[in-house]
Amino acid sequence: MSRPDLQIILRRAALMLRNVAGVPLDPATADALNSIAAEMKIGRSDLIQIVLREWLEANAYLLVRQLDEDSETDGSA
């Protein structure tokens, strides 16, 4: 599969995932996502978007976002 074809497929998948509340998950996965989302004080759909984006970046399906020196970041290293 060519890279442009893969990008089209991933964009379509991202559009479908905008409504992640309708994605059926096994109970253990749903519980884990809900616990992590509560711990991070974000919604489950936001967490799923973060996880998916980071997975796509880590596997070179998406370009890694660049942070400039003046950007603020949350968390710790």
PASEBA-1860 file (N, C-alpha, C; in nm, 3 decimals):
! residues 77
1> MSRPDLQI> 0.084/-0.116/0.000/0.000/0.000/0.000/0.090/0.124/0.000 ~ 0.055/0.219/-0.083/0.137/0.339/-0.091/0.111/0.432/0.028 ~ 0.207/0.519/0.053/0.192/0.612/0.166/0.070/0.703/0.149 ~ 0.044/0.759/0.029/-0.077/0.842/0.014/-0.206/0.764/0.042 ~ -0.212/0.638/-0.002/-0.330/0.556/0.026/-0.347/0.534/0.176 ~ -0.236/0.509/0.244/-0.240/0.489/0.389/-0.286/0.616/0.459 ~ -0.238/0.731/0.413/-0.280/0.857/0.473/-0.430/0.880/0.456 ~ -0.483/0.845/0.341/-0.627/0.859/0.318/-0.705/0.770/0.414
9> ILRRAALM> -0.661/0.647/0.428/-0.728/0.553/0.519/-0.723/0.604/0.662 ~ -0.607/0.654/0.704/-0.593/0.703/0.841/-0.678/0.828/0.865 ~ -0.687/0.915/0.766/-0.772/1.034/0.781/-0.918/0.994/0.794 ~ -0.961/0.897/0.714/-1.099/0.849/0.724/-1.124/0.787/0.861 ~ -1.027/0.711/0.910/-1.041/0.649/1.043/-1.050/0.757/1.150 ~ -0.970/0.862/1.137/-0.973/0.971/1.235/-1.109/1.039/1.236 ~ -1.168/1.057/1.119/-1.301/1.117/1.113/-1.404/1.029/1.183 ~ -1.393/0.898/1.163/-1.486/0.806/1.229/-1.465/0.807/1.380
17> LRNVAGVP> -1.341/0.827/1.424/-1.310/0.823/1.567/-1.349/0.950/1.640 ~ -1.393/1.051/1.568/-1.436/1.173/1.637/-1.552/1.142/1.732 ~ -1.628/1.037/1.700/-1.736/0.995/1.788/-1.695/0.865/1.854 ~ -1.595/0.871/1.942/-1.540/0.750/2.002/-1.630/0.689/2.108 ~ -1.732/0.760/2.151/-1.822/0.703/2.251/-1.892/0.579/2.197 ~ -1.906/0.570/2.066/-1.974/0.456/2.005/-1.883/0.338/1.977 ~ -1.756/0.348/2.011/-1.662/0.238/1.986/-1.678/0.134/2.096 ~ -1.718/0.012/2.059/-1.734/-0.092/2.162/-1.597/-0.142/2.211
25> LDPATADA> -1.580/-0.145/2.342/-1.455/-0.192/2.402/-1.487/-0.301/2.502 ~ -1.393/-0.394/2.520/-1.416/-0.495/2.622/-1.411/-0.426/2.759 ~ -1.478/-0.482/2.858/-1.489/-0.415/2.989/-1.355/-0.378/3.053 ~ -1.255/-0.464/3.042/-1.125/-0.435/3.104/-1.060/-0.313/3.039 ~ -1.068/-0.304/2.906/-1.012/-0.189/2.834/-1.087/-0.062/2.869 ~ -1.220/-0.070/2.872/-1.301/0.047/2.906/-1.270/0.095/3.048 ~ -1.258/0.002/3.142/-1.225/0.040/3.280/-1.088/0.107/3.288 ~ -0.991/0.052/3.217/-0.856/0.111/3.218/-0.859/0.252/3.160
33> LNSIAAEM> -0.928/0.270/3.047/-0.936/0.403/2.986/-1.006/0.501/3.080 ~ -1.115/0.457/3.141/-1.188/0.545/3.232/-1.103/0.584/3.352 ~ -1.027/0.490/3.406/-0.941/0.519/3.522/-0.831/0.618/3.485 ~ -0.767/0.595/3.371/-0.659/0.684/3.327/-0.714/0.823/3.297 ~ -0.829/0.830/3.230/-0.890/0.959/3.198/-0.922/1.036/3.326 ~ -0.976/0.967/3.426/-1.008/1.032/3.553/-0.880/1.081/3.622 ~ -0.777/0.999/3.618/-0.649/1.037/3.680/-0.590/1.160/3.613 ~ -0.604/1.167/3.480/-0.549/1.280/3.405/-0.645/1.399/3.401
41> KIGRSDLI> -0.766/1.379/3.455/-0.870/1.483/3.456/-0.906/1.529/3.315 ~ -0.922/1.432/3.226/-0.966/1.459/3.089/-1.077/1.360/3.055 ~ -1.148/1.387/2.950/-1.253/1.296/2.906/-1.196/1.172/2.838 ~ -1.276/1.067/2.839/-1.233/0.941/2.776/-1.203/0.960/2.628 ~ -1.288/1.036/2.558/-1.265/1.057/2.415/-1.135/1.135/2.391 ~ -1.105/1.231/2.479/-0.978/1.305/2.467/-0.860/1.211/2.487 ~ -0.871/1.122/2.586/-0.764/1.026/2.611/-0.743/0.935/2.491 ~ -0.851/0.886/2.432/-0.840/0.798/2.316/-0.772/0.871/2.201
49> QIVLREWL> -0.807/0.998/2.180/-0.743/1.076/2.074/-0.594/1.092/2.100 ~ -0.556/1.119/2.225/-0.414/1.134/2.260/-0.339/1.004/2.235 ~ -0.395/0.894/2.285/-0.329/0.764/2.270/-0.314/0.728/2.123 ~ -0.419/0.747/2.046/-0.414/0.713/1.904/-0.312/0.800/1.830 ~ -0.314/0.931/1.858/-0.219/1.021/1.792/-0.075/0.984/1.826 ~ -0.049/0.956/1.955/0.087/0.921/1.995/0.131/0.788/1.934 ~ 0.038/0.693/1.922/0.072/0.565/1.860/0.105/0.586/1.712 ~ 0.025/0.667/1.643/0.051/0.694/1.501/0.185/0.765/1.482
57> EANAYLLV> 0.217/0.859/1.571/0.346/0.928/1.563/0.461/0.832/1.591 ~ 0.446/0.749/1.693/0.553/0.656/1.731/0.581/0.553/1.623 ~ 0.480/0.521/1.543/0.496/0.422/1.438/0.513/0.486/1.300 ~ 0.542/0.615/1.298/0.574/0.691/1.176/0.459/0.698/1.076 ~ 0.336/0.686/1.124/0.221/0.705/1.036/0.179/0.850/1.033 ~ 0.225/0.927/1.129/0.191/1.068/1.141/0.319/1.143/1.172 ~ 0.330/1.263/1.121/0.447/1.345/1.151/0.445/1.383/1.299 ~ 0.561/1.383/1.361/0.573/1.421/1.501/0.562/1.572/1.510
65> RQLDEDSE> 0.479/1.619/1.603/0.462/1.763/1.621/0.588/1.822/1.681 ~ 0.629/1.936/1.631/0.748/2.004/1.681/0.708/2.104/1.788 ~ 0.784/2.108/1.897/0.764/2.208/2.001/0.877/2.309/1.990 ~ 0.841/2.437/1.989/0.947/2.537/1.988/0.988/2.566/2.132 ~ 1.096/2.639/2.148/1.151/2.663/2.281/1.057/2.743/2.371 ~ 0.967/2.821/2.312/0.877/2.905/2.391/0.747/2.834/2.428 ~ 0.729/2.711/2.380/0.607/2.637/2.410/0.607/2.590/2.554 ~ 0.489/2.596/2.614/0.474/2.542/2.749/0.433/2.396/2.737
73> TDGSA> 0.485/2.313/2.825/0.448/2.173/2.826/0.397/2.136/2.964 ~ 0.310/2.037/2.969/0.258/1.987/3.096/0.332/1.860/3.131 ~ 0.335/1.829/3.259/0.396/1.703/3.301/0.541/1.722/3.340 ~ 0.608/1.609/3.353/0.749/1.612/3.392/0.826/1.509/3.313 ~ 0.955/1.529/3.306/1.040/1.436/3.232/1.108/1.341/3.325
END
